[in-house]
Amino acid sequence: MAALPASIDDTLALMAQADYIADRSLATVLFLSLRMGRPLFVEGEAGTGKTEIAKVLSRTLGRKLIRLQCYEGLDVAAAVYEWNYGAQMIAIRLAEAEGEHDRERIEHDVFSEQYLIKRPLLQALEPDPDGAPVLLIDELDRTDEAFEAFLLEVLADFQVTVPELGTIKAPRPPIVVITSNRTREVHDALKRRCLYHWVGYPDAQRELKILRRKLPGIGKKLSEQVVGFVQALRKEDMFKVPGVAETLDWAGALSELDAVALDPATVSDTLGVLLKYQDDIARIDQGKIKALLDEAKAELKAAE
Amino acid sequence: MEEGRLADNIVYFARALRAAGLPVGPGAVIDAIQALHVAHVGNRDDVYWTLHAVFVKKHEHSVIFDQAFRIFFRRRGLLEKMLAAMLPETMPQTPKSPEAGAQRIQDALFSSMSRGEEEREIEVDARLTVSDREVLQKKDFAQMTAAEIAAAKSEIARLALPFDRVRTRRLAAARRGRMVDMRHTLRASLKGGGALIDLKYLGPREKEPPIVALLDISGSMSQYTRLFLHFLHAITEREKRVATFLFGTRLTNVTRAIRERDPDEALAACSAHVADWAGGTRIATSLRAFNKLWARRVLGQGAVVLLITDGLERDVDDTLSFEMDRLHRSCRRLVWLNPLLRFEGFEARARGVRTMLPHVDELRPIHNLESMTDLVRALSGAPAKAYDPKEMLRKVA
C-alpha cells in the first residue's frame, strides 16, 4: 500500500507512474478528494479517461478496486447484497432431517454471514489489510433516481443495513470515484456530497504525451500528425467529436497498417475508428480531410 | 511607415477616439502627427505613449485610449463595435449600428400581426353553450379575461395525468409475476418452519417516462405560451422528471426555473432566462442545438418529447427535416402539439409543417381547455388514428 500523495505535484507524479497524464485541475481535485475523504464525481464526454482515474488510483496506491457498473434496473440485490438461497434451502432441509424444529434457531442459522453474498457496495465497506479500497461507481447516470437516493445514504455514512444481520459500517471510508456520461442529470444532493470535476478533451501537447505513453512504439511523425488531425477535427461542428480513447484506437489502427505518416486516403479508410456517426463521417469528405491535414501540418510547423 | 499612410492612420484613429467619447479635435490630430515625427518613434510602445500624451487629457480617458489603441492597431474593423461596447453611458455615442434586438422585435411585430389577422378571419368555434364550464372549454386562451384564465389555471392544476407507463428493468413484488422472488419465498417458507415452500413472484416495475417539452415562444405562438407554461408547470409539479426548453430563435433550458413552487414565480423565473420572447422562429437551429447539446443528457430512459410549435418556419431547408429525424430517432415518442390545428380547415400546407410531419409519431391539437384534456389523453393512450401524421400528409397529397 502506498501512502496518499502529499501535494498536487505528488498527485500528478503518482498518476504519471501509471501512464495517466492528468492536467493540473484534475490533480488538484483528486488530491483534495483524497485528503478530505470526499467522493470524486467526474463527468465528461465518452472516451476522456474517467473510468481510468479509479483504475490508476487503485494501481498506484496499491488498493483493491471494486467496481459497480450501473445499469437500468440495478437494485439492492445486485449492488449491495443477496442471500445464497440455494445453500439456505439445503441448510433448512438438513436441519429438518436432523430433527431440528426450532424455527428461531433455523432462521438464525440460515441468515448468517456465511449465506450472505456480498455485492460491490458491501465489499467496499469491508476492512481490508491493504487499506480502504477504491470504489468505482461507473456511469451512475444509467441507473434511476431511486438508486441514486440509496447511494446518497451509503456515501453519507459509509454504512449499509442488512435487516437480518444489522448495520455494517466501514472501518475506514473507501476512496470513491463516481463517473457519469451525463445522459441524465444527477441530483444536486448527491453532487453536493462530492467534489466535482469535468474531464474535457486534452490540448495537443497533453494528448501527444498520452499517446506516447500509451503507445510507445508509435513513430514521432505519425503521433504528431494523428494528434494534430484529431485536434483540428474537434474544432469542427460535429455531433460527436472523438475522445482520447478514439485517438488511441486510431493511432493503434494506423500503426497496425504500418502507416508512418497520414495521407488523405488512409485517413478516409480508417475514419470509422474516429467517428461513430454516419452524418459526421459523411461530412468529412476527401476535401475536408485534406484541409484538416493541412491545418494539422501547419500547426506542427508553427510549433517547431 | 511612409508619410501618407501614417497621417491617414492617425486621422482614422482620432476619429475612433472621438467616436468613443474622447474630445479629440483636428488640432490634436495635427499635433499627433508632428509629435510622432519629432519623437522619432521606433517601437509600438513609443507610438502608444506619444499618442497618449497628445490625445489623453483626463485620467479616466486613459483606459479608453488604451483599449482603442490595442484594438485599432490590431484590426481596424473591430474598432467601432468594441468601442460601442466599452463606452460609459454618459459619453456621446457613436453612430449606432442596429441594435441586436431590433430585428427580432420587427420579426415579432410582423409575424404576430400578419398571422393574427388570418386567424381571426377563420375563427369558427367559441359557441356559447349551456354551462359556464363548457364555454370555458371552447375558448381560446388568447381571448380569456383574467378571471377566466384563473379558472383555466385551476382546471389545468386539477388535471390528473394518467401518464403513459413504461416497463423498467427493475423488479417489484407481483402477484402474477414471471420470476420467483427468492427473498420473499424463503422468508414466507420459514414462517411455517420450512415444511412448505410458498412461492412469491416478481414482475417488472412500471414507471412514467420522463417528459421533455420543447415549447415555441416565438411571436406567432405568443398568445399561447403563457398557458402552455402553466401547463408545463403543473405537470412538472406532479411528475419530477420533466425537462422544459423554450425556443424562438435560440434554445433556452428553463427546467430549473419552472420548478419554482409558485406558478407565477416560476413563469417570472422563466422569462428572466429567455432573451427571445415573441421573436422570430428558427425551429431547425433550435432543434439542432437541442440535439447536439441536450438530447444525450435528457432523452435517456425512454423520454417522451412534446414539441409545442406551430411549425411555421421561415426558411425551410434540409436541416429541418434532418434535425427532426434525429430528434425522432433519439426519443421514444415524439408528440407534436400544434395550436394551428384548431381550424377545421387546417391542412398541412405550410412547408415547415409538411417537412416536420413525417418525423413525428402523432400530431395533436392543443388550443383550448378541451384540447388540454386531450393532451392529457394523448400522453396516456396509444396514438389515435385521427391524429396520425401520415393520414394528414395523405390528405394534402
Interface residues (C-beta under 8 A of the other chain):
Chain A: Y71 E72 G73 L74 D75 A77 W83 Y85 Q88 M89 I92 R93 A95 E96 H101 R103 I106 E107 V110 D141 R142 D144 E145 A146 N181 R182 T183 R184 E185 F239 D279
Chain B: T168 R169 R170 L171 M182 R183 T185 L186 S189 L190 G193 G194 A195 K207 K240 R241 N291 K292 R296 R297 V298 L299 G300 Q301 F322
